[in-house]
Amino acid sequence: MSTEPKVDNREKKKSGTSTFSRLFKYTSAKLVMQFITVVIGIFLTIMIANMGGYVDQILKASIREAVMEFIRTSPDMKNKTSA
């Protein structure tokens, strides 16, 4: 009689679905994080380039100034009376 214990080779099963599901979760989490990072980066780039909305105020003032100058110097507008 031998004193060695019997080893059952069927105890260790390798599950392919477990590996695939872990890989899928890891990949999807990385993709979501990359998407969020890109969105935040684009938002910050636009906010910095726009100076937090100050460019809009500059453009409004420039347009208002151009229209007022046109009205002030236009001969057609000088003949009109204000209501």
C-alpha positions as CSV (number, residue, x, y, z in Angstrom):
1,M,0.0,0.0,0.0
2,S,1.1,3.5,-0.8
3,T,1.0,6.3,1.7
4,E,0.6,9.1,-0.8
5,P,-2.8,10.8,-0.8
6,K,-4.9,10.6,-4.0
7,V,-5.0,13.9,-5.9
8,D,-8.2,14.7,-7.7
9,N,-7.4,16.6,-10.8
10,R,-11.0,17.6,-11.4
11,E,-11.1,20.0,-8.5
12,K,-9.5,22.9,-10.4
13,K,-11.7,24.2,-13.1
14,K,-10.7,27.2,-15.1
15,S,-13.7,29.3,-16.0
16,G,-13.4,31.3,-19.2
17,T,-16.5,33.3,-18.5
18,S,-15.0,34.6,-15.2
19,T,-11.9,35.8,-17.0
20,F,-13.9,37.3,-19.8
21,S,-16.3,39.1,-17.4
22,R,-13.3,40.6,-15.4
23,L,-11.7,41.7,-18.6
24,F,-15.0,43.3,-19.8
25,K,-15.5,45.1,-16.5
26,Y,-11.9,46.4,-16.5
27,T,-12.1,47.6,-20.1
28,S,-15.5,49.2,-19.7
29,A,-14.4,51.0,-16.5
30,K,-11.3,52.3,-18.3
31,L,-13.4,53.5,-21.3
32,V,-15.9,55.3,-19.0
33,M,-13.0,57.0,-17.1
34,Q,-11.3,58.0,-20.4
35,F,-14.6,59.4,-21.7
36,I,-15.2,61.4,-18.5
37,T,-11.6,62.7,-18.6
38,V,-12.0,63.9,-22.2
39,V,-15.3,65.6,-21.4
40,I,-13.8,67.4,-18.5
41,G,-10.7,68.4,-20.5
42,I,-12.8,69.8,-23.4
43,F,-15.0,71.7,-20.9
44,L,-12.0,73.2,-19.2
45,T,-10.4,74.1,-22.5
46,I,-13.5,76.0,-23.7
47,M,-13.9,77.8,-20.3
48,I,-10.3,78.9,-20.3
49,A,-10.4,80.0,-24.0
50,N,-13.7,81.9,-23.3
51,M,-12.2,83.4,-20.1
52,G,-15.3,82.3,-18.2
53,G,-17.8,84.2,-20.3
54,Y,-15.9,87.4,-20.4
55,V,-15.4,87.1,-24.2
56,D,-19.1,87.2,-24.6
57,Q,-19.3,90.5,-22.8
58,I,-16.5,91.9,-24.9
59,L,-18.3,91.0,-28.1
60,K,-21.6,92.4,-26.9
61,A,-19.9,95.7,-26.0
62,S,-18.1,95.8,-29.4
63,I,-21.4,95.2,-31.3
64,R,-23.2,97.7,-29.2
65,E,-20.5,100.3,-29.9
66,A,-20.5,99.6,-33.6
67,V,-24.3,100.0,-33.9
68,M,-24.2,103.2,-31.8
69,E,-21.5,104.6,-34.0
70,F,-23.4,103.7,-37.1
71,I,-26.5,105.4,-35.8
72,R,-24.6,108.5,-34.7
73,T,-22.9,109.0,-38.1
74,S,-25.6,107.9,-40.5
75,P,-27.4,110.8,-42.2
76,D,-30.6,108.7,-42.5
77,M,-30.7,108.3,-38.8
78,K,-30.1,112.0,-38.1
79,N,-33.3,112.9,-39.9
80,K,-35.4,110.5,-37.8
81,T,-37.0,111.7,-34.5
82,S,-37.0,109.6,-31.4
83,A,-40.4,108.4,-30.2
